[in-house]
Amino acid sequence: MKKILQLVGLGCILPMFLASASLAETVVEKVARTGFLTVGTRFDAIPYSYVNEKGELVGYSMDVLERIRKRLETRLGRPVTLQMVEANQPGEKINLIRSGDIDIACSTAFTWERAKVVDFSISYSISGIRILAKKGSNLSTPQSLIGKRIALVPTSAAVDVIKLVQPQATIVTTYSTVEEAIKALKTGKIDAIAGDSISLAGTILRDNPQAYEIVPEEALANFGIACMVPEDNSTFLDDVNYAIVKMMQDYITNDTATVSQIDRWFGSQGMVPIPPELLKGFFAFKVIEHAQINPQEAK
């Protein structure tokens, strides 16, 4: 009887041990085993990640992820495929990362609160909190926001910023996406939307950009856009950062393919134009902040 009980006990413990071992698997080990890098991303976030008219998932963040995929292929010596999971809000992405359902999520603003539970890559873009309103609304100062109904996506970085900048504004968090908030703006249910200025500029491209303005000229707060990965995955995070720095270095050194790729989103004729000197300055700072990559090593 004692032996039977011991075997039964072992039978209970073994599945628990195997589950624990599975949870302990790093992202690189998982990708080496399966050949898939699972990504949590929005499908409607212009210019970061969105479905184009051909039904393809494209965007600046998708280009970054493609470079990360290639870097993993180089490390592992095997094909790696990006597996996409739709995840719209930062909180949702964080939960999926912590549960192991996704390996990485990009297009996310860094905050110290989020960094308590996930690790962030270096920033590959910089944006800021600004106000989207109907043209001529005159909402470019904190004082002008007093009593105004400002829509914010509930888990966005804009919530705390608007509360700080103008505590007398009426914050509306009933809209889960910027697209929903724009519909409310059109019908007069709200006065403005606060959020990531690049994302706001990209979103109105599907509407009528001339009917809106994004103010003020100088953002109410600035933040970096980066990728989130699970904690305690230093090898994977190194590969993510390497791929990002390599992209930036290629742009600075005028690599034709890279310049063309980034100009598609942020060039003078791109979706959300950014002055090239600002973009190069930001990239140069991030490269110097880490380390330049030997061109021979990168081949």
TIPALO-53558 format. One line per field, with one value per residue (C-alpha): residue in three letters; x, y, z. Coordinates in steps of 0.001 Angstrom, whole numbers. Layout:
! TIPALO-53558
type	c(ALA,...)
X	c(X,...)
Y	c(Y,...)
Z	c(Z,...)
! end
This chain:
! TIPALO-53558
type	c(MET,LYS,LYS,ILE,LEU,GLN,LEU,VAL,GLY,LEU,GLY,CYS,ILE,LEU,PRO,MET,PHE,LEU,ALA,SER,ALA,SER,LEU,ALA,GLU,THR,VAL,VAL,GLU,LYS,VAL,ALA,ARG,THR,GLY,PHE,LEU,THR,VAL,GLY,THR,ARG,PHE,ASP,ALA,ILE,PRO,TYR,SER,TYR,VAL,ASN,GLU,LYS,GLY,GLU,LEU,VAL,GLY,TYR,SER,MET,ASP,VAL,LEU,GLU,ARG,ILE,ARG,LYS,ARG,LEU,GLU,THR,ARG,LEU,GLY,ARG,PRO,VAL,THR,LEU,GLN,MET,VAL,GLU,ALA,ASN,GLN,PRO,GLY,GLU,LYS,ILE,ASN,LEU,ILE,ARG,SER,GLY,ASP,ILE,ASP,ILE,ALA,CYS,SER,THR,ALA,PHE,THR,TRP,GLU,ARG,ALA,LYS,VAL,VAL,ASP,PHE,SER,ILE,SER,TYR,SER,ILE,SER,GLY,ILE,ARG,ILE,LEU,ALA,LYS,LYS,GLY,SER,ASN,LEU,SER,THR,PRO,GLN,SER,LEU,ILE,GLY,LYS,ARG,ILE,ALA,LEU,VAL,PRO,THR,SER,ALA,ALA,VAL,ASP,VAL,ILE,LYS,LEU,VAL,GLN,PRO,GLN,ALA,THR,ILE,VAL,THR,THR,TYR,SER,THR,VAL,GLU,GLU,ALA,ILE,LYS,ALA,LEU,LYS,THR,GLY,LYS,ILE,ASP,ALA,ILE,ALA,GLY,ASP,SER,ILE,SER,LEU,ALA,GLY,THR,ILE,LEU,ARG,ASP,ASN,PRO,GLN,ALA,TYR,GLU,ILE,VAL,PRO,GLU,GLU,ALA,LEU,ALA,ASN,PHE,GLY,ILE,ALA,CYS,MET,VAL,PRO,GLU,ASP,ASN,SER,THR,PHE,LEU,ASP,ASP,VAL,ASN,TYR,ALA,ILE,VAL,LYS,MET,MET,GLN,ASP,TYR,ILE,THR,ASN,ASP,THR,ALA,THR,VAL,SER,GLN,ILE,ASP,ARG,TRP,PHE,GLY,SER,GLN,GLY,MET,VAL,PRO,ILE,PRO,PRO,GLU,LEU,LEU,LYS,GLY,PHE,PHE,ALA,PHE,LYS,VAL,ILE,GLU,HIS,ALA,GLN,ILE,ASN,PRO,GLN,GLU,ALA,LYS)
X	c(0,2826,4435,1120,694,4216,3529,285,2131,4763,2011,619,3989,5280,2689,3339,7077,6594,4299,6861,9632,7494,6889,10619,11437,12969,11698,14828,14468,10811,11572,14408,11978,8950,10273,7636,7976,4520,3687,869,-121,-2925,-4207,-5344,-2548,-1341,1627,2878,897,-2230,-3911,-3505,-5796,-4187,-5000,-1344,-244,2280,3769,6885,6671,6176,9446,11153,9706,10914,14455,14097,12899,15954,18257,16773,17225,20904,21297,19396,20381,16817,13775,11671,8090,6188,2895,441,-2076,-4385,-3903,-5176,-4434,-1134,-2710,-3907,-451,1191,-1186,-470,3288,3134,978,3374,763,2909,6669,6807,4604,5847,4326,4068,4884,7387,6111,7731,4541,4610,8334,7567,6140,7750,11067,11328,13630,15362,12987,12779,10500,9647,6225,4222,801,-1115,-4722,-6788,-9711,-11836,-10005,-10469,-11361,-8623,-7635,-3884,-3296,-3958,-6336,-8412,-9083,-10948,-14373,-13744,-14650,-11371,-11527,-8681,-8203,-8414,-4969,-3079,-194,-2325,-4596,-2122,-771,-4147,-5016,-1773,-1894,-5536,-7318,-10471,-10926,-13646,-11913,-13942,-12700,-15707,-14090,-11743,-10130,-9203,-11515,-14500,-13488,-13253,-16853,-17862,-15847,-17687,-21092,-20145,-20252,-16696,-14559,-11181,-9048,-5691,-3095,100,518,1984,-848,-3444,-1940,-1943,-5515,-7088,-5523,-8427,-10877,-10513,-7195,-8054,-11010,-8803,-5842,-3326,-2183,-174,2931,5049,3760,2277,4592,7085,7798,9622,7916,9446,8866,7824,9244,8983,11223,14382,14942,18237,19374,16146,16210,19794,18672,15739,17987,20652,18084,16779,20229,21275,18226,19028,22691,21753,19493,22183,24743,22240,21716,19378,16952,16641,16154,13462,11778,11631,10798,7690,6355,8150,9755,8635,6175,5503,2355,3394,6225,8987,11895,14831,17273,15100,14868,18612,19384,17195,18657,22228,21614,20224,23147,25757,23845,24518,27279,27880,27704,30698,29489,31419,29816,26364,26689)
Y	c(0,2342,1798,2491,5739,6773,6113,8028,10907,10842,10800,14018,15709,14858,16913,19830,19530,19362,22400,24297,23340,24531,27879,28220,27893,31095,32781,31829,28191,28205,29707,27201,24369,25576,27953,30536,33952,34878,38576,40506,43524,45778,45380,48998,51191,53367,53721,51097,47976,47849,45840,47532,47415,44127,42483,42545,43428,46235,49202,50574,48151,45260,46247,46220,42774,41462,42508,40776,37636,37659,38183,35096,33098,34044,33028,29751,28689,27770,29438,31577,32622,35509,34329,37187,37486,40501,42457,46017,47531,47653,45890,43064,42722,42597,39859,37785,38192,37179,34137,33018,33321,35832,36425,40109,43161,46374,49827,50388,53480,52899,53617,52784,51030,48676,48073,46524,43406,43225,44244,46910,47115,50343,52863,52754,55777,58772,60308,62520,63159,65719,66661,65708,68081,69468,72179,75586,74237,76290,73630,74134,75254,73608,76462,75806,72252,73347,71693,70024,66380,64686,61079,58763,55070,53783,52170,54694,56768,59873,59327,60462,63245,64930,64602,66399,69034,69993,68370,70359,68611,65966,62694,60199,56592,54817,54349,51401,52600,55903,55025,54858,58161,59850,58839,60471,63583,63885,63773,66222,63725,64738,67802,66191,63058,62838,60249,59274,62008,59664,57180,59977,61368,57915,57115,60218,59306,56879,59700,63311,64670,68225,68299,67889,69435,67908,70368,71823,71976,70889,67686,67765,64867,62756,59039,56295,53631,50209,46459,44583,41112,38715,39390,37287,36780,38606,36697,37468,41106,41396,40164,42589,45523,44456,44388,47840,49441,47860,49382,52814,52570,51557,54606,56972,55592,56004,52337,52649,49872,51027,54699,53741,51503,54149,56999,55047,55865,59041,60589,63874,61901,59296,58617,60712,63045,63734,66104,63861,65735,64933,61274,60979,62791,60429,57348,58591,59172,55645,54057,55986,55211,51528,50644,50874,47562,46376,46151,42898,41385,42335,40441)
Z	c(0,865,-2562,-4286,-2389,-3287,-6953,-6795,-5154,-7877,-10481,-9004,-8693,-12183,-14149,-11806,-12446,-16204,-16141,-14093,-16531,-19442,-17771,-17126,-20841,-22191,-25328,-27269,-26171,-27167,-30602,-31105,-30331,-32316,-34974,-34017,-32385,-31089,-31301,-29648,-31716,-32802,-36352,-36729,-35326,-38212,-38783,-36301,-37227,-39355,-42097,-45484,-48500,-49583,-46269,-45173,-41651,-42165,-40321,-38688,-35772,-38180,-39885,-36474,-35722,-39066,-38149,-34779,-36567,-38833,-35859,-34166,-37363,-37356,-33722,-34001,-37507,-38386,-39997,-37664,-38407,-36827,-35340,-34787,-31961,-31878,-28655,-28479,-25094,-23164,-20193,-22432,-23986,-20553,-19379,-22496,-22015,-18361,-19144,-21882,-24636,-26535,-26581,-27469,-27993,-29583,-30271,-26510,-24474,-21698,-18192,-14863,-13761,-16756,-16264,-12867,-14537,-18013,-19545,-22238,-25226,-26106,-27664,-31463,-31704,-29581,-29354,-27048,-25597,-27652,-28274,-31339,-31890,-34677,-36586,-34997,-31562,-29859,-27328,-27459,-23857,-20487,-19600,-22724,-21516,-18373,-18381,-21744,-22315,-23188,-24357,-23437,-24057,-20440,-20171,-22297,-20977,-21583,-18575,-15919,-18148,-18670,-14975,-14174,-16930,-16381,-13416,-14239,-17590,-17760,-18569,-20597,-20638,-22139,-25565,-25950,-29195,-30824,-33729,-31361,-29792,-33217,-33941,-30650,-31540,-34848,-33154,-30405,-27538,-26617,-27274,-27919,-27707,-25948,-26909,-28707,-31327,-33967,-33516,-33617,-36829,-38379,-37354,-38916,-42276,-42664,-42033,-43194,-41857,-42934,-40529,-37465,-35717,-33319,-30655,-29015,-31187,-28224,-26628,-23129,-22248,-24196,-24021,-25851,-27964,-27410,-27305,-24172,-23454,-20505,-17530,-17100,-20840,-21260,-24358,-26173,-25048,-26329,-29749,-29788,-28892,-31389,-34203,-33260,-32970,-36284,-37985,-36553,-37522,-41068,-41337,-40036,-42505,-45363,-46146,-49129,-48193,-44579,-45466,-47971,-45409,-42670,-45062,-46017,-42561,-41492,-44593,-46152,-48294,-45619,-43637,-40622,-41740,-39228,-40015,-41028,-38782,-35754,-36708,-37344,-34109,-32105,-33795,-33319,-29613,-29141,-31024,-29012,-25814,-26475,-28940,-32644,-34456,-36447,-40074,-40530,-37434,-38659,-41928)
! end
